[in-house]
Amino acid sequence: MININILPQESKKELRLRHVHLALINIDYIMMICFCVIGLMLLFSRLIMQNDFNRIVNETSLISRNSQSYNLRVREINSKVNSVDQIQKDFLVWSKTFSFLSDITDEDISFSNIKVSKDGASIKTGGVAKTREALLKLKEKLESSDYFNRIDFPLENILEKKDITFEINAGLNLAKLNN
């Protein structure tokens, strides 16, 4: 096959320029399509990222709301525990006092009242003793005790020999009662 080129030189130049021009236009179209595709991809990725961001913000705000309610509950529980702790610190085992008082009391003595004051750290007892010896023995046991101090034993308590109505005031050793 033989190529015959009978076109004048100017037409050839024009034809070449037209081919270059068409190639450039095609390249422009291809580049515009690529930019549009890239732009759409960026737009969709932005939408996806915005949705993920919104979801994460909602989750963290939900978590912070949940943690606030947990923190509130923990504070309430701590407050209750502190209250119980304070009650236990203030608690005295009064049964030790009464048990000890019962142990050192003879059968000849009966108590008609016993008043205990934690604030004043004192005990006030009253009752009837059948004999003076039993009452003096109780006084000695109270004085030798670690639970009681500052024994106030009025003289009227021992003026009679039998059926003595007595009253005894004493201080309490609270530290000893707690042990």
SEKOL-41849 format. One record per residue (C-alpha): residue number from 1; x, y, z. Coordinates in nm, 4 decimals. Example, Ala and Ser with C-alpha at 12.3 -4.5 7.8 and 13.67 -1.06 7.14 Angstrom:
BEGIN
1:1.2300:-0.4500:0.7800
2:1.3670:-0.1060:0.7140
// end
This chain:
BEGIN
1:0.0000:0.0000:0.0000
2:0.1194:0.3387:-0.0983
3:0.0528:0.6551:0.0937
4:-0.0031:0.9548:-0.1204
5:0.0033:1.2800:0.0549
6:-0.1412:1.5383:-0.1756
7:-0.2460:1.7888:0.0861
8:-0.0708:2.1188:0.0871
9:0.1661:2.1924:0.3700
10:-0.0599:2.4486:0.5360
11:-0.3499:2.2078:0.5488
12:-0.1245:1.9448:0.6976
13:-0.0192:2.1885:0.9650
14:-0.3776:2.2840:1.0306
15:-0.4775:1.9186:1.0478
16:-0.2006:1.8450:1.2936
17:-0.3027:2.1392:1.5110
18:-0.6636:2.0196:1.4971
19:-0.5524:1.6712:1.6150
20:-0.3475:1.8252:1.8967
21:-0.6403:2.0508:1.9850
22:-0.8823:1.7532:1.9910
23:-0.6322:1.5529:2.2000
24:-0.6046:1.8410:2.4483
25:-0.9843:1.8712:2.4663
26:-1.0098:1.4955:2.5279
27:-0.7430:1.5192:2.7972
28:-0.9367:1.8086:2.9537
29:-1.2554:1.6016:2.9545
30:-1.0754:1.3062:3.1050
31:-0.9167:1.5308:3.3689
32:-1.2552:1.6925:3.4477
33:-1.4145:1.3502:3.4825
34:-1.1260:1.2413:3.7108
35:-1.1650:1.5592:3.9211
36:-1.5395:1.5020:3.9454
37:-1.4855:1.1414:4.0527
38:-1.2226:1.2479:4.3076
39:-1.4531:1.5271:4.4289
40:-1.7412:1.2814:4.4694
41:-1.5137:1.0385:4.6540
42:-1.3994:1.3204:4.8859
43:-1.7608:1.4300:4.9393
44:-1.8749:1.0777:5.0238
45:-1.5753:1.0215:5.2512
46:-1.6536:1.3545:5.4253
47:-2.0143:1.2419:5.4764
48:-1.9002:0.9060:5.6126
49:-1.6497:1.0749:5.8435
50:-1.9148:1.3257:5.9602
51:-2.1554:1.0418:6.0390
52:-1.8829:0.8541:6.2286
53:-1.7923:1.1710:6.4166
54:-2.1561:1.2327:6.5118
55:-2.1945:0.8705:6.6229
56:-1.8782:0.8905:6.8355
57:-1.9901:1.2194:6.9918
58:-2.3278:1.0635:7.0770
59:-2.1612:0.7566:7.2271
60:-1.9174:0.9609:7.4361
61:-2.1926:1.1901:7.5589
62:-2.3961:0.8811:7.6495
63:-2.0937:0.7351:7.8265
64:-2.0336:1.0610:8.0121
65:-2.4023:1.0706:8.1145
66:-2.3750:0.7098:8.2339
67:-2.0509:0.7830:8.4174
68:-2.2112:1.0875:8.5817
69:-2.4939:0.8707:8.7111
70:-2.2392:0.6143:8.8333
71:-2.0360:0.8902:8.9971
72:-2.3496:1.0172:9.1681
73:-2.4325:0.6674:9.2929
74:-2.0732:0.6199:9.4147
75:-2.0930:0.9512:9.6035
76:-2.4216:0.8455:9.7650
77:-2.2762:0.5080:9.8656
78:-1.9616:0.6760:10.0025
79:-2.1781:0.9136:10.2026
80:-2.3720:0.6210:10.3503
81:-2.0506:0.4314:10.4253
82:-1.9076:0.7400:10.5988
83:-2.2264:0.7729:10.8026
84:-2.2088:0.4077:10.9082
85:-1.8400:0.4489:10.9879
86:-1.9174:0.7494:11.2085
87:-2.1925:0.5558:11.3848
88:-1.9544:0.2671:11.4475
89:-1.6877:0.5048:11.5803
90:-1.9409:0.6547:11.8218
91:-2.0726:0.3138:11.9324
92:-1.9937:0.1925:12.2798
93:-2.0449:-0.1607:12.4009
94:-2.2671:-0.0879:12.6975
95:-2.3228:-0.4577:12.7554
96:-1.9679:-0.4813:12.8953
97:-2.0555:-0.2215:13.1570
98:-2.3779:-0.3905:13.2582
99:-2.2240:-0.7364:13.2521
100:-1.9336:-0.6210:13.4696
101:-2.1706:-0.4417:13.7067
102:-2.3774:-0.7592:13.7311
103:-2.0676:-0.9703:13.7975
104:-1.9420:-0.7557:14.0856
105:-2.2829:-0.7134:14.2489
106:-2.3758:-0.9473:14.5350
107:-2.7179:-1.1015:14.5710
108:-2.7827:-0.8682:14.8639
109:-2.7878:-0.5652:14.6309
110:-3.0610:-0.4807:14.3856
111:-3.0517:-0.1835:14.1494
112:-3.3661:0.0200:14.0974
113:-3.2163:0.2557:13.8403
114:-2.9069:0.2855:13.6284
115:-2.8424:0.5966:13.4208
116:-2.5554:0.5973:13.1750
117:-2.4339:0.9113:12.9971
118:-2.1869:0.8810:12.7147
119:-2.1456:1.2570:12.6791
120:-2.0671:1.3000:13.0476
121:-1.8845:0.9654:13.0626
122:-2.0700:0.8833:13.3807
123:-2.2989:0.6290:13.5388
124:-2.5506:0.6881:13.8145
125:-2.6935:0.3895:13.9986
126:-2.9406:0.3598:14.2761
127:-3.1024:0.0753:14.4601
128:-3.1335:-0.1121:14.7861
129:-2.8636:-0.3057:14.9709
130:-2.9664:-0.5588:15.2334
131:-2.6438:-0.5075:15.4330
132:-2.3804:-0.2396:15.4765
133:-2.1033:-0.4962:15.4111
134:-2.2472:-0.5844:15.0699
135:-2.2620:-0.2146:14.9789
136:-1.9026:-0.1503:15.0926
137:-1.7871:-0.4559:14.8991
138:-1.9563:-0.3146:14.5860
139:-1.7812:0.0186:14.6430
140:-1.4411:-0.1523:14.6717
141:-1.4994:-0.3520:14.3545
142:-1.6028:-0.0370:14.1679
143:-1.2905:0.1480:14.2867
144:-1.0599:-0.1370:14.1834
145:-1.2255:-0.1663:13.8429
146:-1.0721:-0.0382:13.5185
147:-1.4167:0.0525:13.3825
148:-1.5049:0.3065:13.6534
149:-1.3255:0.6089:13.7986
150:-1.4181:0.9087:14.0222
151:-1.6475:0.7008:14.2438
152:-1.8865:0.9276:14.4357
153:-2.0153:0.7289:14.7328
154:-2.2131:0.9571:14.9674
155:-2.1770:0.9041:15.3413
156:-2.5543:0.8586:15.3804
157:-2.5140:0.5277:15.1982
158:-2.3509:0.3641:15.5013
159:-2.5325:0.5275:15.7929
160:-2.7800:0.2416:15.8216
161:-2.6946:-0.1265:15.8794
162:-2.9740:-0.2962:15.6840
163:-3.2026:-0.2219:15.3941
164:-2.9968:0.0732:15.2772
165:-3.1266:0.2875:14.9942
166:-2.8131:0.3988:14.8124
167:-2.6976:0.6101:14.5239
168:-2.3575:0.5839:14.3539
169:-2.2174:0.8156:14.0874
170:-1.9078:0.7216:13.8932
171:-1.7110:0.8216:13.5892
172:-1.6703:0.5800:13.3002
173:-1.3426:0.4909:13.1335
174:-1.4744:0.5028:12.7731
175:-1.1422:0.3934:12.6270
176:-1.1550:0.0744:12.8313
177:-1.5198:0.0137:12.7336
178:-1.4321:0.0284:12.3616
179:-1.1671:-0.2414:12.3914
// end
